[in-house]
Amino acid sequence: MTESPDTEDHDIIVVGAGMAGASVAAELADAGLRVALLERESQPGYHSTGRSAALYSQTYGPPLIRALSRASSAWLHEPRPGAAPAPFLHPRDVIYIARADQTGALDALRRALGPAVAPMAVADLESRVPLLRPGHVAAALAEASAADIDVHALHQFYLRRFRAAGGTLHGNAGVLGLARHSGRWRADTPRGAFSAPVVVNAAGAWADELAALAGVRRIGLTPRRRTAVLVEPPRGCDVSGWPMIIDAEEQFYTKPEAGQLLISPADETPCPPCDAQPEELDVAIAIDRFQAAFAMDLRRIEHKWAGLRSFVTDGEPVAGYAPDSEGFFWLAGQGGYGIQSAPALARSAAALIRHRPLPGDVLDEGASVAALSPARPSLAGGDGPG
């Protein structure tokens, strides 16, 4: 196919400039490839990335996510040239709590998470978090290796690295048409047309819609809404050193956030791809569950928001070439774990895009090409192209 004069030619087109797209685009540009990064919004990270209250935890998520998170640990802890002066990670231990009727769930959690967690005396927890209602917690588990992630700093680091390597970022460039001719994909956008042999689908909640536009079989992606609110702690109560506290059945969680408390009902309401907004019912549920555990009278909500976490049927991320369309690479389905696993997943995806083996440290943690593949048996329910 002969491209029109206004078509930009590249080696790779990456669709979506959130954490997944920005990180893999940076890895690919660093390898000397000409990469165009297309973002439908005016600014990258507007949807899921920009609304994440991310925590790094080696116990959080399904097995493949935990493997990728472990493989991301060294990268996140090491100083990075060109990064912000502060580190990406800030220590924040996690405490799982159980009421008397939830101790079975906490025992199951302990067996699943193994040596990463240890029992914590309830008296020690109540001393550290004095606003817990006396008698509410019957048992607790602690994970000491967790940390807050500076999402903005990490995202901007990847974008700066991408630009420094010669990559081009295009905002307001939502893909209107995507088709393959003569061995190349052409993406038509309001910012013009872009052409490359490979397109990377890092479109987040819109990843299945992008596939349908290209005539590629969907992977059965379900966006799920997650709600969060910020509240002021009682006057004179310093919560900055509190742990993140997660209900054993994940009915709610709370963590310090800029001197306030972030609360979420851990909702996972299926919804279409959209600019997610908080529902009043979910906000009310978050407050109710929090107040059942904490002796706080929440009179005012400082801020509330919602974001989308996108999952496939088995809950694991997808990274690999579509089995039914040449040059179409999936990078989707990270759920609520895309920030903490981004360094290892980006390196893995960049290797697979270039038809190279997975990085050795990622393999050592138990990840595999088969587990990441969009052709894995657990995704057989994909409902075909749009």
C-alpha positions in Angstrom: 0.0 0.0 0.0 1.3 3.5 -0.9 0.7 5.9 2.0 -0.7 9.3 1.4 1.7 12.2 1.8 0.1 13.2 5.2 0.7 9.8 6.8 3.4 9.5 9.4 5.4 6.3 9.1 6.7 4.5 12.2 8.0 1.1 13.3 5.4 0.9 16.1 2.1 2.6 16.9 1.1 2.4 20.6 -2.5 3.3 21.3 -3.1 4.7 24.8 -0.7 6.8 26.8 -1.6 5.7 30.3 0.9 3.8 32.4 0.9 0.7 30.2 1.2 2.5 26.9 3.8 5.1 28.2 6.0 2.4 29.8 6.1 0.0 26.8 6.5 3.0 24.4 9.6 4.1 26.4 11.1 0.6 26.3 10.5 0.3 22.6 11.9 3.8 21.8 14.9 3.0 23.9 15.6 0.0 21.7 15.9 2.4 18.7 12.4 1.9 17.2 10.4 4.8 15.8 7.3 4.9 18.0 4.1 7.0 17.8 2.1 7.1 21.0 -1.5 8.0 20.4 -3.7 9.3 23.2 -7.4 10.1 22.8 -7.4 12.7 25.6 -5.6 16.0 25.6 -3.3 14.8 28.5 -2.0 11.2 29.1 -3.2 9.3 32.1 -6.6 11.0 32.3 -8.6 7.8 33.1 -7.3 4.9 35.1 -3.7 6.0 35.6 -4.5 9.4 36.8 -7.1 8.1 39.3 -5.1 5.4 40.9 -4.3 5.4 44.6 -1.6 2.8 43.9 0.1 0.6 46.4 3.1 -1.6 45.7 2.4 -5.0 47.3 3.8 -8.4 46.4 0.7 -10.0 47.9 -1.9 -8.0 45.9 -3.5 -9.6 42.9 -3.6 -13.0 41.2 -0.5 -15.2 40.7 0.8 -13.7 37.4 0.3 -10.2 38.7 2.2 -11.1 41.9 5.1 -12.5 39.8 5.3 -9.3 37.6 5.1 -7.2 40.8 8.0 -9.1 42.3 10.0 -8.7 39.1 9.2 -4.9 39.2 10.6 -4.5 42.8 14.2 -4.0 42.1 13.5 -1.5 39.3 11.1 0.5 41.4 13.6 0.6 44.3 16.6 1.6 42.3 17.5 5.3 41.6 16.6 6.3 38.1 18.5 9.0 36.1 16.0 11.6 35.1 13.4 10.6 37.7 12.0 12.9 40.3 14.3 13.7 43.3 12.0 11.6 45.6 11.8 7.8 45.1 8.9 6.2 43.3 8.1 4.1 46.5 7.4 5.3 50.0 7.1 2.6 52.7 3.5 1.9 53.8 2.8 -1.4 55.4 -0.5 -3.2 54.9 -2.7 -4.7 57.6 -5.5 -7.1 56.7 -8.2 -7.1 59.4 -10.9 -9.5 60.2 -14.0 -9.4 62.4 -14.8 -12.5 64.4 -17.0 -13.8 61.6 -14.2 -13.2 59.0 -11.3 -15.2 60.7 -11.8 -18.0 58.2 -11.3 -15.6 55.3 -8.2 -14.3 57.0 -6.8 -17.8 57.5 -7.4 -18.5 53.8 -5.6 -15.2 52.9 -2.6 -16.2 55.1 -2.3 -19.5 53.4 -2.5 -17.9 49.9 0.0 -15.2 50.7 2.5 -17.3 52.5 5.6 -15.8 54.2 4.9 -12.3 52.8 2.4 -11.8 55.7 2.6 -12.5 59.4 0.0 -12.4 62.2 -0.2 -9.1 64.1 -1.5 -8.7 67.7 -4.8 -6.9 67.7 -3.6 -4.8 70.7 -0.6 -3.6 68.7 -2.8 -2.6 65.8 -5.3 -0.8 68.1 -2.4 1.1 69.7 -1.1 2.1 66.3 -4.5 3.0 64.9 -6.4 4.3 67.9 -9.5 5.2 66.0 -10.4 1.6 65.3 -13.5 0.6 67.2 -12.6 -1.5 70.2 -13.6 -5.1 69.6 -14.2 -4.7 65.9 -10.9 -6.5 64.9 -10.6 -10.1 66.0 -7.4 -10.9 64.0 -4.9 -9.2 61.7 -2.2 -10.0 59.2 0.7 -7.6 58.4 2.7 -7.1 55.2 5.8 -5.0 55.9 7.2 -4.8 52.4 4.5 -2.7 50.8 4.8 0.9 49.7 2.9 3.8 48.3 3.7 4.5 44.6 4.1 8.0 43.3 2.0 7.3 40.2 2.4 10.7 38.7 6.2 10.7 39.0 6.4 7.2 37.6 4.2 8.0 34.6 6.0 11.2 33.8 9.4 9.4 34.1 8.3 7.0 31.3 6.9 9.8 29.2 10.2 11.8 29.5 12.2 8.7 28.7 10.0 8.1 25.7 10.5 11.6 24.3 14.2 11.6 25.1 14.6 8.5 23.0 12.9 10.2 20.0 9.3 9.0 20.5 6.4 11.2 19.5 3.4 11.7 21.7 0.1 12.8 20.1 -2.8 14.0 22.3 -6.4 14.4 21.1 -5.6 11.5 18.7 -8.3 9.0 19.4 -8.3 6.3 16.8 -11.2 6.6 14.4 -10.2 3.9 11.9 -7.7 1.1 12.1 -7.0 -1.2 9.2 -4.1 -3.3 7.8 -3.0 -3.3 4.2 0.1 -4.6 2.6 1.8 -5.5 5.9 1.1 -2.2 7.6 -1.5 -0.8 10.0 -3.0 2.6 9.3 -4.5 4.5 12.3 -6.7 7.4 11.3 -7.1 10.1 14.0 -8.1 13.7 14.3 -4.4 14.5 14.3 -3.8 12.7 11.0 -2.9 9.2 9.9 -0.1 7.0 11.3 1.3 3.9 9.7 3.4 1.0 11.1 3.8 -2.8 10.8 2.8 -3.2 14.5 0.1 -1.6 16.6 0.1 -2.1 20.4 -3.3 -2.0 21.9 -2.8 -0.3 25.3 -6.2 1.4 25.2 -7.2 0.3 28.7 -11.0 0.1 29.1 -11.3 0.8 25.4 -9.0 -2.1 24.3 -11.8 -4.4 23.1 -13.4 -1.5 21.2 -10.1 -0.8 19.5 -9.9 -4.4 18.5 -13.4 -4.4 17.1 -12.5 -1.3 15.0 -9.6 -3.3 13.6 -11.7 -6.4 13.0 -9.7 -8.3 15.6 -11.3 -10.8 18.0 -12.1 -9.3 21.4 -10.6 -10.8 24.5 -13.7 -10.3 26.7 -12.5 -7.3 28.6 -14.8 -6.0 31.3 -14.2 -2.5 32.7 -15.2 -2.2 36.4 -15.8 1.0 38.3 -13.8 1.6 41.5 -14.9 4.4 43.9 -12.8 6.4 46.3 -13.4 9.3 48.7 -11.1 11.5 50.7 -12.1 12.6 54.3 -10.5 14.7 56.9 -9.4 12.9 60.1 -10.4 14.3 63.4 -8.6 17.5 64.4 -5.2 16.8 66.0 -5.1 13.2 64.7 -2.0 12.6 62.5 -2.8 9.7 60.2 0.3 10.0 58.0 2.0 7.0 59.7 -1.0 4.7 59.6 -0.8 1.5 57.5 -3.1 0.7 54.7 -6.0 -1.3 56.2 -7.8 -3.8 54.1 -10.9 -5.8 55.2 -10.2 -9.6 55.0 -13.0 -10.0 52.4 -12.0 -6.7 50.7 -15.3 -5.1 51.6 -13.4 -1.8 52.1 -9.9 -0.4 52.4 -8.4 2.8 53.7 -5.0 4.5 53.6 -3.5 7.9 54.4 -3.4 10.3 51.4 -1.9 13.7 51.7 -2.8 14.1 55.3 -6.3 12.8 54.8 -7.8 9.3 54.6 -8.7 7.7 51.4 -11.7 5.2 51.7 -13.0 2.8 49.1 -15.8 0.2 49.2 -13.6 -1.9 46.8 -16.5 -1.9 44.4 -16.1 -3.6 41.0 -19.3 -2.6 39.2 -19.2 -3.6 35.5 -19.8 -0.7 33.2 -19.0 0.4 29.6 -15.8 2.3 28.8 -16.4 5.9 30.0 -15.3 8.8 32.0 -16.3 7.1 35.2 -18.0 9.1 37.9 -18.7 8.1 41.5 -22.2 6.9 42.3 -23.8 8.2 45.5 -24.7 4.7 46.6 -21.1 3.5 46.4 -19.9 6.6 48.3 -22.5 5.8 51.0 -21.4 2.2 51.2 -17.8 3.3 51.6 -18.7 5.6 54.5 -20.9 3.0 56.2 -18.3 0.2 56.1 -15.6 2.5 57.2 -17.6 3.8 60.2 -18.5 0.3 61.2 -14.7 -0.2 61.8 -13.6 3.2 62.9 -14.9 5.6 65.6 -15.1 8.6 63.3 -18.0 10.8 62.6 -17.6 11.7 58.9 -19.4 15.0 58.4 -17.9 16.0 55.2 -16.3 14.4 52.1 -13.4 16.4 50.8 -13.3 14.8 47.4 -14.7 11.8 45.6 -13.9 10.1 42.3 -14.1 6.9 40.4 -11.9 5.1 37.9 -12.0 2.0 35.7 -10.1 -1.3 36.3 -10.4 -3.6 33.3 -10.3 -7.4 33.7 -10.5 -10.5 31.4 -12.2 -13.7 32.6 -9.2 -15.1 34.5 -8.2 -11.8 36.0 -4.6 -11.9 34.6 -3.0 -9.4 32.2 -2.8 -10.0 28.5 0.4 -9.3 26.5 1.0 -10.9 23.2 0.2 -10.8 19.5 -3.4 -11.5 18.5 -3.6 -15.0 17.1 -6.1 -13.8 14.4 -4.4 -10.7 13.1 -0.8 -10.1 12.1 1.0 -7.2 13.9 -1.8 -6.5 16.4 -0.3 -6.7 19.9 -2.5 -6.8 23.0 -1.4 -5.0 26.2 -4.5 -5.0 28.4 -6.4 -6.4 31.3 -4.1 -5.2 34.1 -7.1 -4.8 36.4 -6.2 -2.7 39.5 -2.6 -3.8 39.4 -1.2 -2.0 36.4 0.9 0.5 38.2 2.8 -1.9 40.5 3.5 -4.4 37.7 4.3 -1.8 35.0 8.1 -2.0 35.0 8.2 -5.8 34.5 5.2 -5.9 32.2 6.6 -3.2 30.0 9.9 -4.9 29.6 8.1 -8.2 28.9 5.8 -6.7 26.3 8.6 -4.9 24.6 10.5 -8.2 24.3 7.5 -10.0 22.9 6.8 -7.2 20.4 10.4 -7.6 19.2 10.0 -11.5 19.1 12.5 -12.0 21.9 12.3 -14.1 25.1 10.9 -12.7 28.3 13.5 -11.1 30.5 15.3 -13.6 32.7 14.2 -12.0 36.0 10.6 -12.1 34.9 10.8 -15.8 34.0 12.5 -16.5 37.4 9.5 -15.1 39.2 7.2 -17.5 37.4 5.8 -15.5 34.5 5.6 -17.1 31.1 4.7 -16.3 27.5 1.8 -18.8 27.7 0.4 -17.2 30.8 0.4 -13.7 29.2 -0.8 -14.8 25.8 -4.2 -13.7 24.3 -4.5 -17.2 22.9 -4.5 -18.9 26.3 -7.4 -21.3 26.9 -9.0 -19.2 29.7 -9.7 -16.4 27.1 -11.5 -18.7 24.7 -14.7 -17.0 25.4 -13.8 -13.8 23.5 -16.9 -12.9 21.5 -15.2 -12.2 18.2 -14.8 -8.9 16.3 -17.4 -6.2 16.7 
